Amino acid sequence: MDINLKEKLPLDILFLFRIKANEFKKQGIQEVDVNDIREYLFLTKWKNLESISMCDLIDDIMSLQFSEVFDYLKVKVIKEASHMNLEDFEDLIAK
């Protein structure tokens, strides 16, 4: 059975994102949530796919490692920061 990635995902698939986020939390990784996991998969791993088999989708979610999501988020933050002004960082700069 194939899942169309351009359409709304079934609830059981959305539940898998929650399971994975909870798994990370049990490992002490509080900062990664369902949206981070979903965004990583859709914008990186599944970026060029229209559809994916149910088995592959489940495997991609459940085998996801924190390091993969962390690397994605690290690049995302760098890209976002590159569009900011120095004044946006004033609270981080010691006076």
Secondary structure as GFF3:
##gff-version 3
##sequence-region A 1 95
A	DSSP	beta_strand	2	4	.	.	.	ID=ss1
A	DSSP	alpha_helix	11	26	.	.	.	ID=ss2
A	DSSP	alpha_helix	34	40	.	.	.	ID=ss3
A	DSSP	pi_helix	41	45	.	.	.	ID=ss4
A	DSSP	beta_strand	51	53	.	.	.	ID=ss5
A	DSSP	alpha_helix	54	62	.	.	.	ID=ss6
A	DSSP	alpha_helix	66	82	.	.	.	ID=ss7
A	DSSP	three_ten_helix	86	92	.	.	.	ID=ss8
###
